[in-house]
Amino acid sequence: MSRSIWIDPDLNESKAFRSLKRVSILVLFDFYKKRRMKEVKTSTKRSSDWEIINNGKIVYTYEQAKKKGLSSRQFRDSLDDLSEKGFLSIKHQGSGGRGKDGKDGDVTLFNLDDRWKDFGTKRFRKVEKPRVKDTRQGRGWASLMNDPKKKAEILKKRERTIKKKLAVKNNSDKG
């Protein structure tokens, strides 16, 4: 992986870039670090063009984002933000989970786009394959909080924990 990040000169002034959330900018730069560039000589220009040789094969997992200090929600929202504004699209949506030997299983493959250049104009193309949102019911925190018995149990446990922490703090303040 290269230590340099090449950025399109028009990026900084673009409407799309200026409308990104702070965390989305960090995630975009992470994606730029993951791309591999190849110089392409052209016969008509003096300068060379560059192409991304791993476009559509770029992997950035929730686990990798977590190691960089991002919550799942921050990462998910950044992926949506980058996709909606034309920086990113999904080539293949993975199912997550772990593969054999603890390695990543079916991971999502990303494509870096330049649709952002047309963001805010009639020429802007919406992403063809947006991230599929997980709509499975009965999963996660919401499923617990929607059940009155489980909610009461969780809140009582939380209250006991807070009381214990306050008691310990008060005892240490006296000592």
C-alpha positions as CSV (number, residue, x, y, z in Angstrom):
1,M,0.0,0.0,0.0
2,S,1.4,3.4,-1.0
3,R,2.0,6.0,1.7
4,S,0.9,8.8,-0.7
5,I,-2.7,9.7,-1.6
6,W,-3.4,11.3,-4.9
7,I,-6.4,13.6,-4.9
8,D,-8.1,15.1,-7.9
9,P,-7.4,18.9,-8.0
10,D,-11.1,19.6,-8.3
11,L,-12.0,17.6,-5.2
12,N,-11.5,20.2,-2.6
13,E,-13.8,22.8,-4.3
14,S,-16.5,20.3,-5.3
15,K,-20.0,20.6,-3.9
16,A,-20.0,16.9,-3.1
17,F,-16.8,17.0,-1.0
18,R,-17.7,20.1,0.8
19,S,-21.0,18.5,1.8
20,L,-19.4,15.4,3.3
21,K,-19.5,14.7,7.0
22,R,-16.2,14.8,8.9
23,V,-16.1,11.1,9.4
24,S,-17.0,10.5,5.8
25,I,-13.9,12.4,4.7
26,L,-11.7,10.2,6.9
27,V,-13.3,7.1,5.4
28,L,-12.9,8.5,1.9
29,F,-9.2,9.0,2.5
30,D,-8.9,5.5,3.9
31,F,-10.4,4.2,0.6
32,Y,-7.9,6.4,-1.3
33,K,-5.1,4.7,0.6
34,K,-6.4,1.3,-0.3
35,R,-6.5,1.9,-4.1
36,R,-3.6,0.9,-6.3
37,M,-2.8,3.2,-9.1
38,K,-1.2,2.4,-12.5
39,E,0.2,4.9,-14.9
40,V,-1.3,4.7,-18.4
41,K,0.6,6.3,-21.2
42,T,-1.5,8.0,-23.8
43,S,-0.4,8.9,-27.3
44,T,-2.4,12.1,-27.5
45,K,-1.4,13.8,-24.3
46,R,2.0,14.8,-23.0
47,S,1.0,13.7,-19.5
48,S,0.0,10.3,-18.4
49,D,-3.4,9.2,-17.1
50,W,-3.8,7.0,-14.0
51,E,-6.2,4.2,-13.4
52,I,-7.2,2.3,-10.3
53,I,-6.2,-1.3,-10.9
54,N,-8.0,-2.7,-7.9
55,N,-11.3,-0.8,-8.5
56,G,-14.2,-3.1,-7.6
57,K,-11.9,-5.2,-5.4
58,I,-11.3,-2.7,-2.6
59,V,-12.2,-4.2,0.8
60,Y,-12.9,-2.1,3.9
61,T,-14.6,-4.1,6.6
62,Y,-16.4,-2.9,9.7
63,E,-13.7,-4.6,11.7
64,Q,-11.0,-2.5,10.0
65,A,-13.1,0.6,10.6
66,K,-13.4,-0.3,14.3
67,K,-9.6,-0.6,14.6
68,K,-9.4,3.0,13.3
69,G,-11.8,4.1,16.1
70,L,-15.0,4.2,14.2
71,S,-18.3,2.8,15.5
72,S,-20.4,0.6,13.3
73,R,-22.9,3.4,13.0
74,Q,-20.3,6.0,12.0
75,F,-18.9,3.6,9.3
76,R,-22.3,2.7,8.0
77,D,-23.4,6.3,7.8
78,S,-20.1,7.3,6.0
79,L,-20.6,4.5,3.4
80,D,-24.1,5.8,2.7
81,D,-22.9,9.4,2.6
82,L,-20.0,8.6,0.2
83,S,-22.3,6.5,-2.0
84,E,-25.1,9.1,-2.1
85,K,-22.6,11.8,-3.2
86,G,-20.9,9.8,-5.9
87,F,-17.6,8.8,-4.3
88,L,-18.3,5.2,-3.8
89,S,-20.4,2.3,-5.1
90,I,-20.7,-1.3,-4.1
91,K,-19.5,-3.9,-6.6
92,H,-20.5,-6.9,-4.4
93,Q,-22.3,-6.7,-1.1
94,G,-20.9,-9.3,1.2
95,S,-22.8,-11.1,3.9
96,G,-20.1,-10.4,6.6
97,G,-19.2,-12.9,9.1
98,R,-16.0,-14.9,9.4
99,G,-14.6,-17.3,6.8
100,K,-12.3,-20.3,7.5
101,D,-9.3,-19.9,9.8
102,G,-10.8,-16.7,11.3
103,K,-10.3,-14.7,8.1
104,D,-12.9,-12.4,6.6
105,G,-15.8,-14.3,5.0
106,D,-17.9,-12.9,2.2
107,V,-16.8,-9.2,2.3
108,T,-18.2,-6.2,0.5
109,L,-16.2,-5.1,-2.6
110,F,-16.1,-1.4,-3.3
111,N,-15.6,0.7,-6.4
112,L,-14.3,4.3,-6.2
113,D,-16.4,6.5,-8.5
114,D,-16.0,9.9,-10.0
115,R,-19.8,10.6,-10.1
116,W,-19.1,13.2,-7.4
117,K,-18.0,15.6,-10.2
118,D,-21.6,15.9,-11.3
119,F,-23.1,16.0,-7.8
120,G,-25.8,18.7,-7.6
121,T,-26.4,18.8,-11.3
122,K,-28.9,17.2,-13.6
123,R,-26.1,14.9,-15.0
124,F,-25.5,13.3,-11.6
125,R,-26.2,9.6,-11.6
126,K,-27.5,8.0,-8.5
127,V,-25.7,4.9,-7.3
128,E,-26.9,1.8,-9.2
129,K,-26.5,-0.7,-6.3
130,P,-27.1,1.1,-2.9
131,R,-26.1,-0.7,0.3
132,V,-28.8,-3.1,1.2
133,K,-30.0,-2.2,4.7
134,D,-30.4,-5.0,7.2
135,T,-34.1,-5.3,7.9
136,R,-34.1,-8.5,9.8
137,Q,-36.4,-8.3,12.8
138,G,-35.7,-9.4,16.3
139,R,-32.0,-8.5,16.2
140,G,-29.9,-6.1,18.2
141,W,-30.7,-3.6,20.9
142,A,-34.1,-2.5,19.6
143,S,-35.5,-6.0,19.9
144,L,-34.6,-6.1,23.6
145,M,-36.0,-2.6,24.2
146,N,-39.3,-3.4,22.4
147,D,-40.0,-6.3,24.9
148,P,-41.4,-4.7,28.1
149,K,-40.1,-7.5,30.4
150,K,-36.6,-7.5,28.9
151,K,-36.5,-3.7,28.9
152,A,-37.4,-3.6,32.6
153,E,-34.8,-6.2,33.4
154,I,-32.1,-4.3,31.5
155,L,-33.0,-1.0,33.1
156,K,-33.0,-2.5,36.7
157,K,-29.6,-4.1,36.0
158,R,-28.3,-0.8,34.7
159,E,-29.6,1.0,37.8
160,R,-27.9,-1.4,40.1
161,T,-24.6,-1.0,38.2
162,I,-24.8,2.8,38.5
163,K,-25.5,2.6,42.2
164,K,-22.5,0.3,42.8
165,K,-20.2,2.6,40.9
166,L,-21.5,5.6,42.9
167,A,-21.0,3.7,46.1
168,V,-17.4,2.8,45.2
169,K,-16.7,6.4,44.1
170,N,-18.1,7.8,47.4
171,N,-16.1,5.4,49.5
172,S,-12.9,6.3,47.6
173,D,-13.6,10.1,48.0
174,K,-14.0,9.6,51.8
175,G,-10.7,7.6,52.1
